[in-house]
Amino acid sequence: MSTGDLHVRAMTPADDAEAYARVATEAFYLEGSEHDELRKAEIALLQAHPGDYQGAFDGDELVAVAGCPIRLMTLPGNGQQPVACVTAVGTATSHRRRGALRAMMRFQVEHIRKEGRTGIALLSASEGSIYGRFGYGIASERANFEVPRGTEFAAGVDFGSERVRHLTQEQARDHVRAVYEQVAPARVGWLTRDEHNWIFAHFPATGGATPMRFAVVSGGYAAYQIKANWQRRGPASELMIKELVAATPAAHAALWRELINLDQIGEITWDRTGVEDPLPRMLRDPRQVTVDVVDDLWVRLVDLSTALPARTYSAPVDAVLEVTDEFCPWNAGRWRLVVDDKGQATVERSTADPDVRLDIADLGAIFLGGVRLTRLAAAGRVVEHRAGTVSALTRTFLGDTAPHIPEVF
Ligand SMILES: CC(C)(COP(=O)(O)OP(=O)(O)OC[C@H]1O[C@@H](n2cnc3c(N)ncnc32)[C@H](O)[C@@H]1OP(=O)(O)O)[C@@H](O)C(=O)NCCC(=O)NCCS
């Protein structure tokens, strides 16, 4: 596939590995030997998913890269299902704004559709204005928490009776993986992880801090780093949580209490917990947690007819949707969506009058069950032709919990 003087093809580990890792890391300004481990992990992922990484070339020179390896993600009601995880998207500084990204995005959707392993693509965006034009919609948000050391818990919180231990990454490894694997299948938005994905999930990206440390308790762990900060009145170091996973409310409470009370800390921060993390509801003064919310997972239904039945739904519905989709015209047009009383969906082409008109990005946004269609309608993105359809679809799509992804992939 060509665009101007650039052409896109699948990359192969044999021919493209070194150049791929260089372009992918330099696009994020991660140069220098301290990022060797990251480059190795990028190459290992390319090797593990042959065919799922694309490069744009200027002659023989690789100038832009992207990947869409398939992983399993927990979807509402239907356990772990294949999704294309769009990753490592970058264009060399010298070749920006010449259409490389657009050409790779086109190559990707056609590749995903042709392979037929999933109809769902998703990503976390480095900048908020890039991916809407390609039919991606915001399907989950993440919360950034800041909690001061010593914050008190409310009366009655159950912390269990076990003492929390602090371990190195090596010591904690098996426990951490077992807990994650136990918890992930029930958490909408969480991915399965192989060896390579674990390196990314806990890669200590923050320089000037301790190596990753682990607090562990039965059924839970917290991965964190500490960044020293000495002030005239005493230490005010930052404890940065990378990931806190707990199978039970008591393990969750015990881990938070441990981290909130560590010596020499000023603030405990976590920049990617779920918007429904129960911590504020466990504190005597919930306002002690300051919360910033930002977009996280962007979902693109590459093939809506296979994507929509991949999850189950919360309420029956029978509606004709008129879908617009400029980038993937095979999705455009009228579809009848029927959800039965067990939450199973069927979707087929229709010639009936539409009940509602919306864009594919909006279907992607509501797909994980965390966004109400009423919110998108209030933003003027949805046209309702039959009164009540937006509310009905809102109830159908909304899940029991807000989707959340604990990692950057
Ligand atoms: C983001 C990035 C990959 C874009 O690559 P590119 O090859 O310059 O993009 P293209 O020339 O194909 O642009 C495609 C479209 O996206 C728009 N676009 C590109 N980068 C954008 C940005 N950072 N913000 C907003 N819009 C952007 C272009 O204006 C163009 O719009 P149009 O086709 O509707 O007119 C590149 O700037 C980059 O490598 N950035 C640093 C790494 C990064 O952030 N990667 C994304 C990870 S999610």
The ligand as an SDF file (V2000), in Angstrom:
LIG
                    3D

 48 50  0  0  0  0  0  0  0  0999 V2000
    1.2340   10.7730   16.2920 C   0  0  0  0  0  0  0  0  0  0  0  0
    2.1190   10.4430   15.0860 C   0  0  0  0  0  0  0  0  0  0  0  0
    2.2910    8.9130   15.0370 C   0  0  0  0  0  0  0  0  0  0  0  0
    1.4390   10.9460   13.8420 C   0  0  0  0  0  0  0  0  0  0  0  0
    2.1400   10.4740   12.7220 O   0  0  0  0  0  0  0  0  0  0  0  0
    2.1680   11.2090   11.3000 P   0  0  0  0  0  0  0  0  0  0  0  0
    2.7730   10.2200   10.3640 O   0  0  0  0  0  0  0  0  0  0  0  0
    2.7900   12.5310   11.4390 O   0  0  0  0  0  0  0  0  0  0  0  0
    0.5920   11.3790   11.0070 O   0  0  0  0  0  0  0  0  0  0  0  0
   -0.1190   11.6170    9.5770 P   0  0  0  0  0  0  0  0  0  0  0  0
    0.7090   12.5440    8.7550 O   0  0  0  0  0  0  0  0  0  0  0  0
   -0.4810   10.3250    8.9600 O   0  0  0  0  0  0  0  0  0  0  0  0
   -1.4420   12.3410   10.0580 O   0  0  0  0  0  0  0  0  0  0  0  0
   -2.7020   11.7110    9.9970 C   0  0  0  0  0  0  0  0  0  0  0  0
   -3.7360   12.6590   10.5230 C   0  0  0  0  0  0  0  0  0  0  0  0
   -3.5780   12.7910   11.9400 O   0  0  0  0  0  0  0  0  0  0  0  0
   -3.3330   14.1540   12.2900 C   0  0  0  0  0  0  0  0  0  0  0  0
   -2.3310   14.1210   13.3630 N   0  0  0  0  0  0  0  0  0  0  0  0
   -1.1490   13.5230   13.3190 C   0  0  0  0  0  0  0  0  0  0  0  0
   -0.5090   13.6700   14.4850 N   0  0  0  0  0  0  0  0  0  0  0  0
   -1.3160   14.4000   15.2750 C   0  0  0  0  0  0  0  0  0  0  0  0
   -1.2100   14.8890   16.5990 C   0  0  0  0  0  0  0  0  0  0  0  0
   -0.1130   14.6620   17.3470 N   0  0  0  0  0  0  0  0  0  0  0  0
   -2.2440   15.5860   17.0970 N   0  0  0  0  0  0  0  0  0  0  0  0
   -3.3530   15.8120   16.3400 C   0  0  0  0  0  0  0  0  0  0  0  0
   -3.4980   15.3640   15.0770 N   0  0  0  0  0  0  0  0  0  0  0  0
   -2.4990   14.6700   14.5520 C   0  0  0  0  0  0  0  0  0  0  0  0
   -2.8150   14.7990   11.0290 C   0  0  0  0  0  0  0  0  0  0  0  0
   -3.0570   16.1810   11.0420 O   0  0  0  0  0  0  0  0  0  0  0  0
   -3.5920   14.0630    9.9680 C   0  0  0  0  0  0  0  0  0  0  0  0
   -4.9120   14.5710    9.8810 O   0  0  0  0  0  0  0  0  0  0  0  0
   -5.8190   14.4040    8.5470 P   0  0  0  0  0  0  0  0  0  0  0  0
   -5.3290   13.1800    7.8170 O   0  0  0  0  0  0  0  0  0  0  0  0
   -7.1860   14.2440    9.0720 O   0  0  0  0  0  0  0  0  0  0  0  0
   -5.5790   15.6550    7.7840 O   0  0  0  0  0  0  0  0  0  0  0  0
    3.5090   11.1140   15.1980 C   0  0  0  0  0  0  0  0  0  0  0  0
    3.3250   12.4840   15.3580 O   0  0  0  0  0  0  0  0  0  0  0  0
    4.3730   10.5930   16.3350 C   0  0  0  0  0  0  0  0  0  0  0  0
    5.1500    9.6610   16.1430 O   0  0  0  0  0  0  0  0  0  0  0  0
    4.2570   11.1960   17.5410 N   0  0  0  0  0  0  0  0  0  0  0  0
    5.0470   10.8030   18.6900 C   0  0  0  0  0  0  0  0  0  0  0  0
    4.6830    9.3940   19.1910 C   0  0  0  0  0  0  0  0  0  0  0  0
    3.2110    9.2720   19.4430 C   0  0  0  0  0  0  0  0  0  0  0  0
    2.6190   10.1040   20.1250 O   0  0  0  0  0  0  0  0  0  0  0  0
    2.5930    8.1970   18.9290 N   0  0  0  0  0  0  0  0  0  0  0  0
    1.1840    7.9060   19.0950 C   0  0  0  0  0  0  0  0  0  0  0  0
    1.0460    6.8760   20.1610 C   0  0  0  0  0  0  0  0  0  0  0  0
   -0.6230    6.5300   20.6070 S   0  0  0  0  0  0  0  0  0  0  0  0
  1  2  1  0
  2  3  1  0
  2  4  1  0
  2 36  1  0
  4  5  1  0
  5  6  1  0
  6  7  2  0
  6  8  1  0
  6  9  1  0
  9 10  1  0
 10 11  2  0
 10 12  1  0
 10 13  1  0
 13 14  1  0
 14 15  1  0
 15 16  1  0
 15 30  1  0
 16 17  1  0
 17 18  1  0
 17 28  1  0
 18 19  1  0
 18 27  1  0
 19 20  2  0
 20 21  1  0
 21 22  1  0
 21 27  2  0
 22 23  1  0
 22 24  2  0
 24 25  1  0
 25 26  2  0
 26 27  1  0
 28 29  1  0
 28 30  1  0
 30 31  1  0
 31 32  1  0
 32 33  2  0
 32 34  1  0
 32 35  1  0
 36 37  1  0
 36 38  1  0
 38 39  2  0
 38 40  1  0
 40 41  1  0
 41 42  1  0
 42 43  1  0
 43 44  2  0
 43 45  1  0
 45 46  1  0
 46 47  1  0
 47 48  1  0
M  END
$$$$
